[in-house]
């Protein structure tokens, strides 16, 4: 998956959860929505950083290796998030 797409996806999810937090009916609901919004904002920031590094130094073999590791770590973070959401749905 391209970094541009991942950045866009994170941005869309952040906007969605932020909007829900702003219109929530209770403090508990606001907290839950904000946690999700901040997760997506943090992820978006990480992907923007990787994209910037890739554009600036993407031809360097050492940088390429580090980018692969970083992308793998972010993918794991997304997987963990998906598993958490699935657990919430199952309850």
N, C-alpha and C positions, 0 to 999 in steps of 0.2 A: 504494500500500500504506500502510495507516495506521501511524502511529508505534507505537501500542500493540502491534500485531502484530509489528512489527520488533523491538521490545524483547523480546517473548516469545520470538521465534525466536532471537535472540542469546543469551538466557538459557538456553534449552534446549541450544543447541550448546555453550555454555561448560560447562554441567554435564556434558554427554557427554564432552567432551575432557578435562576435569579428572578425571573418574572413570577414564577410560582411562589418564591419566598416573599416577594413584595406584596402578593395578594393573599397570602396564607391567613387563615382564620384564628390560629392559635400560636403561641410562642413555641410550643413543641414542634408544630408543623413547620414553622419558619426555620427553626434550628435544623431539622432534617433536610429541608430544601437547600439551605445555605451550605450545609456540609457537602452536598452533591455539587452545588455550583462551584464551591472552592476547589473541589477535586478536579473538575473540568478546567477551571482556570489555571490551576497548577500544571496540569497535563499540557494545556495549550502553550503555556510559557516554556515548558521543556521542549516541545516540538518546534516552537519558533527558534529557540536557541540552537537546536540541532540543525534546523534548516539554514540558519545564518552561518554556522560553522561549515556546513557542507558547501555552501555557496562560496565561502571565502577560502577554504583550505581542502576542498573535497578531493583534489588530485594527490594529496600526500598519502602514501600507503599507511603510515602510522595513524594519521587522522581517520582514514577510512576504517581501520580496525576498531578504533575507539568509538566511532559513530555506530558501528554494528553492535558493539556491546551496549551502548546507551539505548539504541532502538530496541534491543532485546529486553533490557530492563523495563523500558516503558511499556512494551507489549505485555510483560508479566504483570505490571501494575494494572493494566486494563483487564487482564484475565482475572486477577484477584477481585477487581471491582465487579466484574460480571458475575463471578461466583457469589459475592456478597448480595447482589441484587436478586439473584436466583433464590438464595436462602430467604430473603425477605418475602419474595412472592410465595414461597412454599408455606410460610407461616400462616 
